Amino acid sequence: MFPEPRRRRFTSARDNGAAIARAIVTLGQSLGLAVIAEGVETVEQRDFLARHDCNMYQGYLFSRPVPADQLVSLVAA
């Protein structure tokens, strides 16, 4: 039903994605916004974000997409 996620890495110091992720988290926090990382697929990504003070996430690491009518029962579990 839903395609498999594309694996992306942004946790390496040599990866420009790491610098971009850090910059986005810092910018959002400096503006007083809650920052929610979207598309978190691995524990490594979640840990990287946590080390950089981003503590809210969503993505395949936590759940595959589900139809709206199944969401309530999933969250209640």
All heavy atoms as a GROMACS GRO file, in nm:
protein
  596
    1MET      N    1   0.081  -0.119   0.000
    1MET     CA    2   0.000   0.000   0.000
    1MET      C    3   0.086   0.126   0.000
    1MET      O    4   0.065   0.215  -0.079
    1MET     CB    5  -0.094  -0.003   0.119
    1MET     CG    6  -0.182   0.116   0.130
    1MET     SD    7  -0.278   0.085   0.273
    1MET     CE    8  -0.405   0.174   0.286
    2PHE      N    9   0.184   0.134   0.091
    2PHE     CA   10   0.274   0.247   0.096
    2PHE      C   11   0.413   0.201   0.053
    2PHE      O   12   0.455   0.090   0.086
    2PHE     CB   13   0.282   0.305   0.238
    2PHE     CG   14   0.153   0.367   0.283
    2PHE    CD1   15   0.068   0.299   0.368
    2PHE    CD2   16   0.117   0.493   0.240
    2PHE    CE1   17  -0.051   0.355   0.410
    2PHE    CE2   18  -0.002   0.550   0.281
    2PHE     CZ   19  -0.086   0.481   0.366
    3PRO      N   20   0.487   0.284  -0.018
    3PRO     CA   21   0.620   0.243  -0.062
    3PRO      C   22   0.717   0.233   0.056
    3PRO      O   23   0.697   0.298   0.159
    3PRO     CB   24   0.663   0.356  -0.157
    3PRO     CG   25   0.583   0.473  -0.114
    3PRO     CD   26   0.452   0.419  -0.060
    4GLU      N   27   0.817   0.150   0.041
    4GLU     CA   28   0.920   0.140   0.142
    4GLU      C   29   0.997   0.272   0.149
    4GLU      O   30   1.016   0.339   0.048
    4GLU     CB   31   1.018   0.026   0.108
    4GLU     CG   32   0.964  -0.110   0.140
    4GLU     CD   33   0.936  -0.129   0.288
    4GLU    OE1   34   1.023  -0.100   0.371
    4GLU    OE2   35   0.824  -0.173   0.320
    5PRO      N   36   1.044   0.310   0.268
    5PRO     CA   37   1.116   0.437   0.281
    5PRO      C   38   1.252   0.430   0.213
    5PRO      O   39   1.314   0.323   0.206
    5PRO     CB   40   1.132   0.454   0.432
    5PRO     CG   41   1.130   0.315   0.485
    5PRO     CD   42   1.035   0.239   0.395
    6ARG      N   43   1.297   0.542   0.163
    6ARG     CA   44   1.433   0.555   0.111
    6ARG      C   45   1.525   0.580   0.228
    6ARG      O   46   1.498   0.665   0.311
    6ARG     CB   47   1.438   0.677   0.018
    6ARG     CG   48   1.490   0.649  -0.115
    6ARG     CD   49   1.497   0.773  -0.199
    6ARG     NE   50   1.478   0.895  -0.123
    6ARG     CZ   51   1.424   1.005  -0.171
    6ARG    NH1   52   1.384   1.010  -0.293
    6ARG    NH2   53   1.411   1.112  -0.096
    7ARG      N   54   1.628   0.504   0.242
    7ARG     CA   55   1.721   0.520   0.354
    7ARG      C   56   1.813   0.638   0.327
    7ARG      O   57   1.882   0.644   0.227
    7ARG     CB   58   1.805   0.395   0.375
    7ARG     CG   59   1.723   0.274   0.409
    7ARG     CD   60   1.666   0.287   0.548
    7ARG     NE   61   1.589   0.168   0.579
    7ARG     CZ   62   1.480   0.171   0.651
    7ARG    NH1   63   1.434   0.281   0.699
    7ARG    NH2   64   1.416   0.060   0.677
    8ARG      N   65   1.809   0.735   0.418
    8ARG     CA   66   1.895   0.852   0.408
    8ARG      C   67   1.976   0.864   0.534
    8ARG      O   68   1.927   0.840   0.642
    8ARG     CB   69   1.810   0.979   0.389
    8ARG     CG   70   1.746   0.984   0.254
    8ARG     CD   71   1.640   1.089   0.252
    8ARG     NE   72   1.519   1.020   0.296
    8ARG     CZ   73   1.418   1.077   0.358
    8ARG    NH1   74   1.420   1.203   0.385
    8ARG    NH2   75   1.313   1.008   0.394
    9ARG      N   76   2.099   0.904   0.519
    9ARG     CA   77   2.183   0.924   0.636
    9ARG      C   78   2.211   1.072   0.649
    9ARG      O   79   2.239   1.138   0.552
    9ARG     CB   80   2.314   0.848   0.620
    9ARG     CG   81   2.291   0.698   0.622
    9ARG     CD   82   2.417   0.625   0.640
    9ARG     NE   83   2.477   0.670   0.764
    9ARG     CZ   84   2.595   0.634   0.806
    9ARG    NH1   85   2.668   0.555   0.737
    9ARG    NH2   86   2.643   0.677   0.919
   10PHE      N   87   2.204   1.122   0.769
   10PHE     CA   88   2.243   1.259   0.792
   10PHE      C   89   2.317   1.271   0.924
   10PHE      O   90   2.331   1.377   0.978
   10PHE     CB   91   2.121   1.353   0.791
   10PHE     CG   92   2.019   1.324   0.898
   10PHE    CD1   93   2.035   1.372   1.026
   10PHE    CD2   94   1.908   1.249   0.869
   10PHE    CE1   95   1.942   1.346   1.124
   10PHE    CE2   96   1.814   1.222   0.965
   10PHE     CZ   97   1.831   1.271   1.093
   11THR      N   98   2.365   1.159   0.974
   11THR     CA   99   2.425   1.157   1.106
   11THR      C  100   2.576   1.163   1.105
   11THR      O  101   2.638   1.172   1.209
   11THR     CB  102   2.379   1.032   1.181
   11THR    OG1  103   2.410   0.917   1.102
   11THR    CG2  104   2.229   1.035   1.206
   12SER      N  105   2.636   1.160   0.989
   12SER     CA  106   2.782   1.162   0.979
   12SER      C  107   2.832   1.306   0.977
   12SER      O  108   2.772   1.393   0.914
   12SER     CB  109   2.825   1.091   0.850
   12SER     OG  110   2.962   1.115   0.826
   13ALA      N  111   2.942   1.330   1.045
   13ALA     CA  112   3.002   1.464   1.047
   13ALA      C  113   3.044   1.506   0.906
   13ALA      O  114   3.054   1.624   0.877
   13ALA     CB  115   3.122   1.466   1.141
   14ARG      N  116   3.067   1.409   0.817
   14ARG     CA  117   3.108   1.440   0.680
   14ARG      C  118   2.989   1.464   0.588
   14ARG      O  119   3.006   1.496   0.472
   14ARG     CB  120   3.193   1.326   0.624
   14ARG     CG  121   3.326   1.312   0.696
   14ARG     CD  122   3.398   1.190   0.648
   14ARG     NE  123   3.327   1.074   0.706
   14ARG     CZ  124   3.335   0.951   0.662
   14ARG    NH1  125   3.408   0.922   0.559
   14ARG    NH2  126   3.270   0.853   0.720
   15ASP      N  127   2.871   1.452   0.640
   15ASP     CA  128   2.749   1.462   0.560
   15ASP      C  129   2.690   1.602   0.573
   15ASP      O  130   2.667   1.650   0.683
   15ASP     CB  131   2.650   1.357   0.609
   15ASP     CG  132   2.523   1.350   0.527
   15ASP    OD1  133   2.504   1.434   0.438
   15ASP    OD2  134   2.444   1.260   0.555
   16ASN      N  135   2.665   1.669   0.460
   16ASN     CA  136   2.603   1.802   0.465
   16ASN      C  137   2.466   1.798   0.530
   16ASN      O  138   2.422   1.896   0.588
   16ASN     CB  139   2.590   1.860   0.324
   16ASN     CG  140   2.723   1.902   0.267
   16ASN    OD1  141   2.818   1.928   0.340
   16ASN    ND2  142   2.730   1.910   0.136
   17GLY      N  143   2.399   1.684   0.522
   17GLY     CA  144   2.268   1.671   0.584
   17GLY      C  145   2.274   1.692   0.735
   17GLY      O  146   2.180   1.744   0.795
   18ALA      N  147   2.384   1.652   0.798
   18ALA     CA  148   2.399   1.671   0.942
   18ALA      C  149   2.404   1.820   0.975
   18ALA      O  150   2.339   1.864   1.070
   18ALA     CB  151   2.525   1.601   0.992
   19ALA      N  152   2.477   1.896   0.897
   19ALA     CA  153   2.485   2.041   0.919
   19ALA      C  154   2.349   2.106   0.898
   19ALA      O  155   2.309   2.195   0.972
   19ALA     CB  156   2.590   2.102   0.827
   20ILE      N  157   2.278   2.061   0.796
   20ILE     CA  158   2.145   2.117   0.768
   20ILE      C  159   2.048   2.084   0.881
   20ILE      O  160   1.973   2.171   0.927
   20ILE     CB  161   2.093   2.066   0.632
   20ILE    CG1  162   2.180   2.123   0.520
   20ILE    CG2  163   1.946   2.101   0.613
   20ILE    CD1  164   2.156   2.058   0.384
   21ALA      N  165   2.049   1.960   0.927
   21ALA     CA  166   1.959   1.920   1.037
   21ALA      C  167   1.989   2.002   1.162
   21ALA      O  168   1.896   2.052   1.227
   21ALA     CB  169   1.974   1.770   1.066
   22ARG      N  170   2.116   2.018   1.196
   22ARG     CA  171   2.153   2.098   1.314
   22ARG      C  172   2.107   2.242   1.297
   22ARG      O  173   2.054   2.304   1.391
   22ARG     CB  174   2.304   2.094   1.337
   22ARG     CG  175   2.353   1.965   1.398
   22ARG     CD  176   2.498   1.975   1.444
   22ARG     NE  177   2.588   2.022   1.340
   22ARG     CZ  178   2.653   1.944   1.254
   22ARG    NH1  179   2.638   1.813   1.261
   22ARG    NH2  180   2.734   1.996   1.164
   23ALA      N  181   2.125   2.299   1.179
   23ALA     CA  182   2.087   2.438   1.153
   23ALA      C  183   1.936   2.457   1.166
   23ALA      O  184   1.889   2.556   1.223
   23ALA     CB  185   2.134   2.481   1.015
   24ILE      N  186   1.858   2.363   1.114
   24ILE     CA  187   1.713   2.373   1.122
   24ILE      C  188   1.666   2.366   1.267
   24ILE      O  189   1.581   2.445   1.310
   24ILE     CB  190   1.646   2.265   1.036
   24ILE    CG1  191   1.670   2.296   0.888
   24ILE    CG2  192   1.496   2.254   1.066
   24ILE    CD1  193   1.631   2.186   0.793
   25VAL      N  194   1.721   2.272   1.343
   25VAL     CA  195   1.683   2.259   1.484
   25VAL      C  196   1.719   2.388   1.559
   25VAL      O  197   1.637   2.443   1.633
   25VAL     CB  198   1.750   2.136   1.548
   25VAL    CG1  199   1.731   2.135   1.699
   25VAL    CG2  200   1.695   2.008   1.487
   26THR      N  201   1.839   2.438   1.538
   26THR     CA  202   1.884   2.559   1.607
   26THR      C  203   1.798   2.679   1.568
   26THR      O  204   1.758   2.759   1.654
   26THR     CB  205   2.032   2.587   1.575
   26THR    OG1  206   2.109   2.475   1.619
   26THR    CG2  207   2.081   2.712   1.644
   27LEU      N  208   1.768   2.694   1.441
   27LEU     CA  209   1.686   2.805   1.394
   27LEU      C  210   1.546   2.800   1.456
   27LEU      O  211   1.497   2.900   1.509
   27LEU     CB  212   1.676   2.803   1.241
   27LEU     CG  213   1.585   2.910   1.180
   27LEU    CD1  214   1.636   3.050   1.210
   27LEU    CD2  215   1.575   2.888   1.030
   28GLY      N  216   1.483   2.683   1.451
   28GLY     CA  217   1.351   2.670   1.509
   28GLY      C  218   1.349   2.703   1.656
   28GLY      O  219   1.263   2.777   1.704
   29GLN      N  220   1.446   2.652   1.729
   29GLN     CA  221   1.451   2.678   1.873
   29GLN      C  222   1.480   2.824   1.902
   29GLN      O  223   1.423   2.881   1.996
   29GLN     CB  224   1.554   2.586   1.938
   29GLN     CG  225   1.509   2.442   1.938
   29GLN     CD  226   1.615   2.346   1.986
   29GLN    OE1  227   1.734   2.377   1.987
   29GLN    NE2  228   1.573   2.228   2.024
   30SER      N  229   1.565   2.887   1.823
   30SER     CA  230   1.595   3.029   1.846
   30SER      C  231   1.473   3.117   1.820
   30SER      O  232   1.462   3.227   1.874
   30SER     CB  233   1.714   3.074   1.761
   30SER     OG  234   1.678   3.080   1.624
   31LEU      N  235   1.380   3.069   1.739
   31LEU     CA  236   1.256   3.141   1.712
   31LEU      C  237   1.146   3.104   1.812
   31LEU      O  238   1.033   3.149   1.800
   31LEU     CB  239   1.208   3.113   1.570
   31LEU     CG  240   1.298   3.167   1.459
   31LEU    CD1  241   1.253   3.115   1.323
   31LEU    CD2  242   1.298   3.320   1.462
   32GLY      N  243   1.179   3.018   1.906
   32GLY     CA  244   1.082   2.977   2.008
   32GLY      C  245   0.980   2.877   1.958
   32GLY      O  246   0.871   2.865   2.014
   33LEU      N  247   1.015   2.805   1.853
   33LEU     CA  248   0.924   2.707   1.795
   33LEU      C  249   0.954   2.567   1.845
   33LEU      O  250   1.069   2.535   1.876
   33LEU     CB  251   0.938   2.708   1.642
   33LEU     CG  252   0.910   2.841   1.572
   33LEU    CD1  253   0.946   2.831   1.425
   33LEU    CD2  254   0.764   2.880   1.591
   34ALA      N  255   0.852   2.485   1.851
   34ALA     CA  256   0.873   2.343   1.878
   34ALA      C  257   0.920   2.281   1.747
   34ALA      O  258   0.865   2.308   1.641
   34ALA     CB  259   0.743   2.278   1.922
   35VAL      N  260   1.024   2.202   1.754
   35VAL     CA  261   1.081   2.140   1.634
   35VAL      C  262   1.048   1.992   1.636
   35VAL      O  263   1.082   1.921   1.731
   35VAL     CB  264   1.234   2.161   1.627
   35VAL    CG1  265   1.293   2.092   1.506
   35VAL    CG2  266   1.267   2.310   1.628
   36ILE      N  267   0.980   1.946   1.531
   36ILE     CA  268   0.946   1.805   1.517
   36ILE      C  269   1.019   1.753   1.394
   36ILE      O  270   0.997   1.801   1.283
   36ILE     CB  271   0.795   1.784   1.500
   36ILE    CG1  272   0.720   1.842   1.620
   36ILE    CG2  273   0.764   1.635   1.482
   36ILE    CD1  274   0.570   1.843   1.603
   37ALA      N  275   1.107   1.657   1.413
   37ALA     CA  276   1.181   1.598   1.302
   37ALA      C  277   1.090   1.500   1.230
   37ALA      O  278   1.032   1.411   1.291
   37ALA     CB  279   1.307   1.529   1.352
   38GLU      N  280   1.081   1.515   1.102
   38GLU     CA  281   0.995   1.431   1.019
   38GLU      C  282   1.082   1.335   0.938
   38GLU      O  283   1.191   1.370   0.896
   38GLU     CB  284   0.917   1.522   0.925
   38GLU     CG  285   0.810   1.454   0.847
   38GLU     CD  286   0.730   1.557   0.768
   38GLU    OE1  287   0.668   1.645   0.829
   38GLU    OE2  288   0.734   1.548   0.644
   39GLY      N  289   1.035   1.214   0.920
   39GLY     CA  290   1.107   1.118   0.838
   39GLY      C  291   1.217   1.044   0.911
   39GLY      O  292   1.311   0.994   0.850
   40VAL      N  293   1.206   1.033   1.043
   40VAL     CA  294   1.307   0.962   1.121
   40VAL      C  295   1.287   0.812   1.098
   40VAL      O  296   1.180   0.757   1.125
   40VAL     CB  297   1.297   0.997   1.271
   40VAL    CG1  298   1.399   0.919   1.352
   40VAL    CG2  299   1.317   1.147   1.290
   41GLU      N  300   1.390   0.748   1.046
   41GLU     CA  301   1.380   0.608   1.006
   41GLU      C  302   1.465   0.513   1.088
   41GLU      O  303   1.440   0.393   1.089
   41GLU     CB  304   1.418   0.594   0.858
   41GLU     CG  305   1.328   0.673   0.766
   41GLU     CD  306   1.376   0.670   0.622
   41GLU    OE1  307   1.486   0.618   0.595
   41GLU    OE2  308   1.302   0.722   0.538
   42THR      N  309   1.569   0.565   1.155
   42THR     CA  310   1.660   0.477   1.228
   42THR      C  311   1.686   0.530   1.368
   42THR      O  312   1.669   0.649   1.396
   42THR     CB  313   1.797   0.466   1.156
   42THR    OG1  314   1.862   0.593   1.161
   42THR    CG2  315   1.780   0.420   1.011
   43VAL      N  316   1.728   0.439   1.456
   43VAL     CA  317   1.766   0.478   1.592
   43VAL      C  318   1.884   0.575   1.585
   43VAL      O  319   1.891   0.671   1.663
   43VAL     CB  320   1.799   0.353   1.676
   43VAL    CG1  321   1.858   0.392   1.810
   43VAL    CG2  322   1.675   0.267   1.694
   44GLU      N  323   1.974   0.554   1.492
   44GLU     CA  324   2.090   0.642   1.475
   44GLU      C  325   2.045   0.785   1.446
   44GLU      O  326   2.098   0.880   1.504
   44GLU     CB  327   2.179   0.590   1.362
   44GLU     CG  328   2.303   0.672   1.337
   44GLU     CD  329   2.382   0.621   1.218
   44GLU    OE1  330   2.323   0.564   1.124
   44GLU    OE2  331   2.504   0.641   1.219
   45GLN      N  332   1.945   0.802   1.360
   45GLN     CA  333   1.894   0.936   1.330
   45GLN      C  334   1.828   0.997   1.453
   45GLN      O  335   1.851   1.114   1.485
   45GLN     CB  336   1.793   0.929   1.215
   45GLN     CG  337   1.855   0.898   1.082
   45GLN     CD  338   1.753   0.873   0.974
   45GLN    OE1  339   1.638   0.836   1.001
   45GLN    NE2  340   1.793   0.891   0.850
   46ARG      N  341   1.745   0.919   1.523
   46ARG     CA  342   1.680   0.971   1.644
   46ARG      C  343   1.783   1.013   1.748
   46ARG      O  344   1.772   1.120   1.808
   46ARG     CB  345   1.587   0.865   1.703
   46ARG     CG  346   1.506   0.922   1.821
   46ARG     CD  347   1.462   0.817   1.918
   46ARG     NE  348   1.576   0.740   1.966
   46ARG     CZ  349   1.568   0.614   2.005
   46ARG    NH1  350   1.454   0.549   2.001
   46ARG    NH2  351   1.675   0.551   2.049
   47ASP      N  352   1.885   0.932   1.768
   47ASP     CA  353   1.989   0.965   1.866
   47ASP      C  354   2.066   1.091   1.826
   47ASP      O  355   2.098   1.174   1.910
   47ASP     CB  356   2.085   0.848   1.884
   47ASP     CG  357   2.019   0.728   1.953
   47ASP    OD1  358   1.907   0.743   2.006
   47ASP    OD2  359   2.081   0.620   1.950
   48PHE      N  360   2.094   1.106   1.697
   48PHE     CA  361   2.162   1.226   1.647
   48PHE      C  362   2.078   1.350   1.680
   48PHE      O  363   2.128   1.450   1.731
   48PHE     CB  364   2.185   1.215   1.497
   48PHE     CG  365   2.235   1.342   1.434
   48PHE    CD1  366   2.371   1.368   1.428
   48PHE    CD2  367   2.147   1.435   1.381
   48PHE    CE1  368   2.417   1.485   1.372
   48PHE    CE2  369   2.193   1.553   1.323
   48PHE     CZ  370   2.329   1.577   1.319
   49LEU      N  371   1.949   1.342   1.650
   49LEU     CA  372   1.860   1.456   1.676
   49LEU      C  373   1.852   1.486   1.824
   49LEU      O  374   1.855   1.602   1.865
   49LEU     CB  375   1.722   1.427   1.617
   49LEU     CG  376   1.718   1.425   1.465
   49LEU    CD1  377   1.594   1.352   1.417
   49LEU    CD2  378   1.726   1.566   1.408
   50ALA      N  379   1.843   1.383   1.907
   50ALA     CA  380   1.837   1.403   2.052
   50ALA      C  381   1.964   1.472   2.103
   50ALA      O  382   1.956   1.561   2.189
   50ALA     CB  383   1.816   1.269   2.123
   51ARG      N  384   2.079   1.432   2.049
   51ARG     CA  385   2.205   1.496   2.090
   51ARG      C  386   2.208   1.644   2.053
   51ARG      O  387   2.282   1.721   2.111
   51ARG     CB  388   2.325   1.426   2.025
   51ARG     CG  389   2.363   1.295   2.089
   51ARG     CD  390   2.499   1.246   2.043
   51ARG     NE  391   2.513   1.239   1.899
   51ARG     CZ  392   2.478   1.135   1.822
   51ARG    NH1  393   2.422   1.029   1.878
   51ARG    NH2  394   2.497   1.137   1.693
   52HIS      N  395   2.125   1.682   1.955
   52HIS     CA  396   2.121   1.821   1.910
   52HIS      C  397   1.992   1.890   1.955
   52HIS      O  398   1.945   1.985   1.894
   52HIS     CB  399   2.141   1.827   1.758
   52HIS     CG  400   2.279   1.785   1.721
   52HIS    ND1  401   2.311   1.654   1.693
   52HIS    CD2  402   2.394   1.854   1.712
   52HIS    CE1  403   2.440   1.645   1.668
   52HIS    NE2  404   2.493   1.765   1.678
   53ASP      N  405   1.938   1.842   2.067
   53ASP     CA  406   1.825   1.904   2.137
   53ASP      C  407   1.694   1.904   2.060
   53ASP      O  408   1.610   1.991   2.080
   53ASP     CB  409   1.860   2.045   2.183
   53ASP     CG  410   1.976   2.047   2.280
   53ASP    OD1  411   1.981   1.957   2.366
   53ASP    OD2  412   2.062   2.135   2.269
   54CYS      N  413   1.675   1.809   1.971
   54CYS     CA  414   1.545   1.789   1.907
   54CYS      C  415   1.488   1.662   1.968
   54CYS      O  416   1.546   1.555   1.954
   54CYS     CB  417   1.559   1.775   1.756
   54CYS     SG  418   1.401   1.749   1.674
   55ASN      N  419   1.375   1.676   2.037
   55ASN     CA  420   1.322   1.562   2.111
   55ASN      C  421   1.181   1.520   2.069
   55ASN      O  422   1.114   1.449   2.142
   55ASN     CB  423   1.325   1.593   2.261
   55ASN     CG  424   1.468   1.614   2.307
   55ASN    OD1  425   1.552   1.527   2.289
   55ASN    ND2  426   1.496   1.729   2.363
   56MET      N  427   1.138   1.566   1.954
   56MET     CA  428   1.008   1.522   1.900
   56MET      C  429   1.032   1.473   1.757
   56MET      O  430   1.100   1.541   1.679
   56MET     CB  431   0.907   1.636   1.902
   56MET     CG  432   0.867   1.676   2.042
   56MET     SD  433   0.732   1.794   2.045
   56MET     CE  434   0.818   1.944   2.001
   57TYR      N  435   0.978   1.356   1.726
   57TYR     CA  436   1.007   1.293   1.597
   57TYR      C  437   0.884   1.223   1.544
   57TYR      O  438   0.795   1.185   1.619
   57TYR     CB  439   1.116   1.186   1.609
   57TYR     CG  440   1.214   1.208   1.721
   57TYR    CD1  441   1.196   1.150   1.846
   57TYR    CD2  442   1.326   1.288   1.701
   57TYR    CE1  443   1.286   1.171   1.948
   57TYR    CE2  444   1.416   1.308   1.804
   57TYR     CZ  445   1.396   1.250   1.927
   57TYR     OH  446   1.486   1.271   2.027
   58GLN      N  447   0.884   1.202   1.414
   58GLN     CA  448   0.787   1.114   1.352
   58GLN      C  449   0.854   1.046   1.234
   58GLN      O  450   0.951   1.096   1.181
   58GLN     CB  451   0.661   1.189   1.308
   58GLN     CG  452   0.684   1.286   1.194
   58GLN     CD  453   0.555   1.358   1.157
   58GLN    OE1  454   0.479   1.397   1.244
   58GLN    NE2  455   0.532   1.374   1.030
   59GLY      N  456   0.806   0.931   1.198
   59GLY     CA  457   0.864   0.861   1.085
   59GLY      C  458   0.851   0.710   1.098
   59GLY      O  459   0.792   0.659   1.193
   60TYR      N  460   0.909   0.640   1.002
   60TYR     CA  461   0.898   0.495   0.995
   60TYR      C  462   0.957   0.424   1.117
   60TYR      O  463   0.920   0.312   1.146
   60TYR     CB  464   0.968   0.443   0.869
   60TYR     CG  465   0.885   0.458   0.744
   60TYR    CD1  466   0.904   0.565   0.658
   60TYR    CD2  467   0.789   0.363   0.711
   60TYR    CE1  468   0.829   0.578   0.543
   60TYR    CE2  469   0.713   0.375   0.596
   60TYR     CZ  470   0.733   0.483   0.512
   60TYR     OH  471   0.658   0.495   0.400
   61LEU      N  472   1.048   0.488   1.189
   61LEU     CA  473   1.102   0.426   1.310
   61LEU      C  474   0.991   0.397   1.410
   61LEU      O  475   0.995   0.297   1.482
   61LEU     CB  476   1.208   0.516   1.374
   61LEU     CG  477   1.269   0.466   1.505
   61LEU    CD1  478   1.345   0.335   1.484
   61LEU    CD2  479   1.362   0.571   1.564
   62PHE      N  480   0.890   0.479   1.412
   62PHE     CA  481   0.783   0.468   1.510
   62PHE      C  482   0.659   0.398   1.455
   62PHE      O  483   0.591   0.326   1.528
   62PHE     CB  484   0.746   0.607   1.562
   62PHE     CG  485   0.868   0.679   1.612
   62PHE    CD1  486   0.930   0.774   1.534
   62PHE    CD2  487   0.924   0.647   1.733
   62PHE    CE1  488   1.044   0.839   1.578
   62PHE    CE2  489   1.040   0.710   1.778
   62PHE     CZ  490   1.100   0.806   1.700
   63SER      N  491   0.628   0.419   1.328
   63SER     CA  492   0.511   0.355   1.268
   63SER      C  493   0.511   0.378   1.118
   63SER      O  494   0.548   0.486   1.072
   63SER     CB  495   0.382   0.411   1.327
   63SER     OG  496   0.269   0.357   1.260
   64ARG      N  497   0.466   0.278   1.046
   64ARG     CA  498   0.436   0.296   0.905
   64ARG      C  499   0.310   0.382   0.896
   64ARG      O  500   0.232   0.389   0.991
   64ARG     CB  501   0.411   0.160   0.839
   64ARG     CG  502   0.529   0.066   0.848
   64ARG     CD  503   0.624   0.098   0.735
   64ARG     NE  504   0.725  -0.006   0.722
   64ARG     CZ  505   0.854   0.021   0.726
   64ARG    NH1  506   0.896   0.143   0.744
   64ARG    NH2  507   0.942  -0.075   0.710
   65PRO      N  508   0.285   0.446   0.783
   65PRO     CA  509   0.159   0.520   0.769
   65PRO      C  510   0.040   0.426   0.785
   65PRO      O  511   0.046   0.310   0.744
   65PRO     CB  512   0.165   0.573   0.625
   65PRO     CG  513   0.310   0.573   0.590
   65PRO     CD  514   0.370   0.457   0.665
   66VAL      N  515  -0.064   0.477   0.848
   66VAL     CA  516  -0.185   0.398   0.866
   66VAL      C  517  -0.305   0.482   0.820
   66VAL      O  518  -0.302   0.604   0.829
   66VAL     CB  519  -0.206   0.354   1.013
   66VAL    CG1  520  -0.096   0.260   1.057
   66VAL    CG2  521  -0.214   0.472   1.106
   67PRO      N  522  -0.409   0.416   0.773
   67PRO     CA  523  -0.530   0.490   0.736
   67PRO      C  524  -0.588   0.561   0.859
   67PRO      O  525  -0.573   0.515   0.972
   67PRO     CB  526  -0.625   0.380   0.688
   67PRO     CG  527  -0.534   0.267   0.647
   67PRO     CD  528  -0.417   0.274   0.741
   68ALA      N  529  -0.654   0.673   0.836
   68ALA     CA  530  -0.707   0.756   0.945
   68ALA      C  531  -0.796   0.677   1.040
   68ALA      O  532  -0.790   0.696   1.162
   68ALA     CB  533  -0.782   0.874   0.887
   69ASP      N  534  -0.877   0.586   0.987
   69ASP     CA  535  -0.969   0.512   1.074
   69ASP      C  536  -0.896   0.415   1.167
   69ASP      O  537  -0.952   0.372   1.267
   69ASP     CB  538  -1.075   0.439   0.992
   69ASP     CG  539  -1.016   0.336   0.896
   69ASP    OD1  540  -0.901   0.353   0.851
   69ASP    OD2  541  -1.088   0.240   0.864
   70GLN      N  542  -0.771   0.383   1.139
   70GLN     CA  543  -0.693   0.295   1.227
   70GLN      C  544  -0.604   0.373   1.323
   70GLN      O  545  -0.551   0.317   1.419
   70GLN     CB  546  -0.606   0.202   1.142
   70GLN     CG  547  -0.684   0.103   1.062
   70GLN     CD  548  -0.592   0.017   0.975
   70GLN    OE1  549  -0.471   0.011   0.998
   70GLN    NE2  550  -0.650  -0.047   0.876
   71LEU      N  551  -0.589   0.502   1.300
   71LEU     CA  552  -0.499   0.584   1.382
   71LEU      C  553  -0.542   0.589   1.527
   71LEU      O  554  -0.459   0.575   1.617
   71LEU     CB  555  -0.489   0.725   1.324
   71LEU     CG  556  -0.395   0.819   1.397
   71LEU    CD1  557  -0.252   0.766   1.394
   71LEU    CD2  558  -0.401   0.957   1.337
   72VAL      N  559  -0.670   0.606   1.554
   72VAL     CA  560  -0.718   0.619   1.691
   72VAL      C  561  -0.685   0.494   1.771
   72VAL      O  562  -0.634   0.503   1.882
   72VAL     CB  563  -0.870   0.647   1.692
   72VAL    CG1  564  -0.923   0.644   1.835
   72VAL    CG2  565  -0.898   0.783   1.630
   73SER      N  566  -0.709   0.377   1.716
   73SER     CA  567  -0.680   0.254   1.789
   73SER      C  568  -0.531   0.233   1.808
   73SER      O  569  -0.486   0.181   1.910
   73SER     CB  570  -0.744   0.133   1.722
   73SER     OG  571  -0.693   0.116   1.592
   74LEU      N  572  -0.450   0.277   1.712
   74LEU     CA  573  -0.304   0.266   1.724
   74LEU      C  574  -0.252   0.356   1.837
   74LEU      O  575  -0.172   0.313   1.920
   74LEU     CB  576  -0.237   0.302   1.592
   74LEU     CG  577  -0.084   0.300   1.592
   74LEU    CD1  578  -0.034   0.157   1.609
   74LEU    CD2  579  -0.031   0.359   1.464
   75VAL      N  580  -0.300   0.478   1.842
   75VAL     CA  581  -0.255   0.573   1.945
   75VAL      C  582  -0.304   0.530   2.083
   75VAL      O  583  -0.233   0.546   2.181
   75VAL     CB  584  -0.302   0.716   1.910
   75VAL    CG1  585  -0.272   0.812   2.022
   75VAL    CG2  586  -0.237   0.762   1.781
   76ALA      N  587  -0.422   0.474   2.090
   76ALA     CA  588  -0.479   0.431   2.218
   76ALA      C  589  -0.407   0.309   2.276
   76ALA      O  590  -0.413   0.285   2.395
   76ALA     CB  591  -0.627   0.401   2.202
   77ALA      N  592  -0.340   0.231   2.191
   77ALA     CA  593  -0.275   0.108   2.236
   77ALA      C  594  -0.155   0.134   2.324
   77ALA      O  595  -0.095   0.230   2.330
   77ALA     CB  596  -0.233   0.025   2.116
   0.00000   0.00000   0.00000
